[in-house]
Amino acid sequence: MSLYDDAVLVLKGYEGRSEGQDELRQSYLDHLAAHPDGLWKSCHAGHVTASALVIDPARGQVLLTLHRKLRMWLQMGGHCEPGDSTLRGAALREATEESGITGLTPVPGGPVRLDRHPIPAPCHWHYDVQYAVLPPPDARHAVSEESLDVRWFPYAEVADVADDSVVRLLDATRARLGE
C-alpha cells in the first residue's frame, strides 16, 4: 500500500470528536482527490503533514519544540518523506527526529485531531494529521537542527506558550487517554 492509499484510508476512518472535524476530514479527502501529489511539499495548493504530541501523562507534561523558522512552541511534526509508508509512521519519525527520543509509542486509536493552517508562499496550506505518542520512562530529549529548544511543559502552562492548535491537540489527547 502506498502512503497516498494509507492517508485516504486513515482519513476515511477518522472520527473527529469535536466540532468541525468531520468537515475538515472531508476537505482533506477532497484535497487528496484533486491533488494526487497532495502529500508532498512540492504540491503548492497545500500538502498533508504529520505531527505528534509527545505526552507524559504520569508527569502531566508535554514535550514541545521551539520551531527554528516559525519561532513558536509546537508539537513535533513535519513533511512526509518518500520513505514513509504510513501517516502514523511519518508522525512517529518526525517526533523521534525532533525530540531525540527513541522508543516513542503511539497512543492507540489513530489520529487525535486534524488541523489545517495557512503557510507562507509558495505553498498555501498544511493539512496536518495529528497523533500523540508516549515516551519511555527513561526518555532523554535533545534539540534537533530544526529547533531552537525542546522543553517539557506542565499541561497548565501550554496555553501560555503555545497557540490554540496545540492546546486543542493537548485537550483531545487527554480526552483520548481518559484524563
C-alpha positions in Angstrom: 0.0 0.0 0.0 1.3 3.5 -0.8 1.4 6.4 1.5 -1.3 8.0 -0.5 -3.6 4.9 -0.1 -2.8 4.9 3.7 -3.6 8.6 4.0 -7.0 8.1 2.3 -7.8 5.1 4.5 -6.8 6.9 7.7 -8.8 9.9 6.8 -11.9 7.9 5.8 -11.7 6.0 9.1 -11.1 9.1 11.2 -13.9 10.0 13.5 -13.5 13.6 14.7 -14.8 14.0 18.2 -15.1 17.8 18.2 -16.9 20.4 16.2 -15.7 20.9 12.6 -13.6 17.8 12.4 -15.9 15.9 10.1 -16.0 18.8 7.6 -12.2 19.2 7.9 -11.7 15.5 7.2 -13.8 15.8 4.1 -11.7 18.8 3.0 -8.5 16.7 3.4 -10.1 13.9 1.3 -11.2 16.4 -1.4 -7.7 17.9 -1.5 -6.1 14.5 -2.0 -8.7 13.6 -4.7 -7.9 16.8 -6.5 -4.1 16.6 -6.0 -2.5 13.1 -6.3 0.7 14.8 -5.2 -1.1 16.3 -2.1 1.2 14.6 0.3 4.4 16.2 -0.9 5.9 19.6 -0.2 6.1 20.2 -3.9 2.2 20.5 -4.1 1.8 24.3 -3.9 -2.0 24.0 -3.4 -1.2 22.5 0.0 0.1 19.3 1.4 -0.6 16.8 4.1 1.8 16.8 7.1 2.1 14.5 10.1 2.7 15.5 13.6 2.8 14.0 17.1 2.4 15.4 20.6 4.8 13.8 23.0 2.8 13.5 26.2 3.8 12.1 29.6 0.5 11.5 31.5 2.4 10.3 34.6 4.1 13.6 35.0 1.3 15.7 33.4 3.7 17.2 30.8 4.1 17.6 27.1 7.3 18.0 25.2 7.3 20.9 22.8 9.8 22.2 20.3 10.6 25.9 19.7 10.5 25.7 15.9 13.5 27.3 14.3 11.7 29.0 11.4 8.4 29.8 13.0 9.8 30.7 16.5 6.7 29.1 18.1 6.3 26.3 20.6 4.7 23.4 18.7 4.3 19.6 18.7 6.8 17.6 16.8 6.0 17.2 13.1 6.6 18.0 9.5 6.5 16.9 5.9 6.0 13.4 4.6 9.1 11.8 3.0 9.4 9.3 0.2 10.4 6.5 2.7 7.3 6.9 4.8 4.7 4.2 4.2 2.1 5.4 6.7 1.0 8.8 8.2 1.4 7.3 11.6 4.9 6.2 10.7 5.7 9.7 9.4 4.4 11.3 12.6 6.5 8.9 14.7 9.6 9.5 12.6 9.2 13.3 12.9 8.6 13.0 16.7 11.7 10.9 17.1 13.9 13.1 14.9 12.8 16.4 16.5 12.7 15.2 20.2 15.8 13.0 20.1 13.8 10.3 22.0 13.9 6.7 20.8 11.2 4.2 21.8 8.2 6.5 21.5 4.9 4.6 21.5 1.8 5.9 19.6 -1.3 6.4 21.6 -3.8 3.8 20.3 -6.7 4.8 18.1 -5.3 6.6 15.0 -5.1 10.4 14.6 -6.1 12.5 17.6 -7.0 15.6 15.5 -6.8 17.3 12.2 -5.6 20.9 11.9 -5.5 22.8 8.6 -3.5 26.1 8.7 -2.2 28.6 6.2 1.6 28.7 5.5 3.7 31.2 3.5 4.0 31.1 -0.3 4.7 29.3 -2.5 2.5 26.8 -0.7 -0.9 27.7 0.7 -2.0 25.1 3.3 -0.7 22.4 5.7 -3.3 19.7 6.2 -1.8 18.4 9.4 -2.8 14.9 10.7 -2.1 15.0 14.4 -1.1 11.9 16.5 0.1 11.6 20.1 3.0 9.5 21.4 4.1 8.3 24.8 7.8 8.5 25.8 9.6 5.6 27.5 10.2 6.1 31.3 13.9 6.9 30.8 13.4 9.3 27.9 16.1 11.9 27.3 15.3 14.6 24.8 17.7 16.6 22.6 17.5 19.7 20.4 17.5 18.9 16.7 18.6 21.2 13.8 15.0 22.2 13.2 14.6 23.5 16.7 15.9 26.3 18.9 14.9 24.5 22.0 13.0 21.4 23.2 11.3 21.5 26.6 8.8 19.8 28.8 5.8 21.9 29.9 3.2 21.1 32.5 -0.3 20.9 31.0 -1.3 24.1 32.8 1.5 26.1 31.1 0.8 25.0 27.5 -1.8 27.7 26.8 0.8 30.3 28.0 3.5 29.3 25.5 1.7 27.7 22.5 -1.1 28.6 20.1 -4.6 27.4 20.3 -4.0 24.5 17.9 -1.5 22.9 20.4 -4.0 23.5 23.2 -6.7 21.7 21.2 -4.4 18.8 20.5 -3.5 18.5 24.2 -7.1 18.6 25.2 -8.1 16.0 22.6 -5.1 13.8 23.6 -6.0 14.0 27.3 -9.6 13.0 26.4 -8.4 10.1 24.3 -6.3 9.0 27.3 -9.3 9.3 29.7 -7.7 12.1 31.7 
